[in-house]
C-alpha cells in the first residue's frame, strides 16, 4: 500500500503562485506514473498534469504554460508549480500514483484563488 501525502495548498490572489508537494511513502518515483488531479465543487475530478518515470510530462490544456510538474528522486517528492493562478483553478488538488493496475490517491489539498 502506497500512501501519498500532499502539502502546499492555500489561499492565493489571482495572478499569484503556489507550489504543491506530494511525498509517497515508498521509493516509487522510478516506477510509477505520478500525477496531479483536481476537483472543483459540483464538477468531476480532472487531470491537471502527469510525469512518467522517464520524465515525460503531460498537461491539461487549461494549465499549459502556467503549471509545471516535476519530481525530485533524491527527496522522493513530486511538485506542481502553479503560476498565474486564476479563480477557475480553485479546487481540491489530489496527488496520484499509477503502476499497471495499482492506483493510489492522496487525501487532497485545497487551493483557493480569490481576491
Secondary structure, DSSP 4 states (H G I P E B T S, - for coil): ---EEEE--EEE-TT--EEEEEEESSS-TTTSEEEEEEE-TTS--EEEEEE-TT--EEE-TTTTTTEEEEEETTTTEEEEEE-S--GGG-EEEEEEEEETTEEEE---EEEEE--
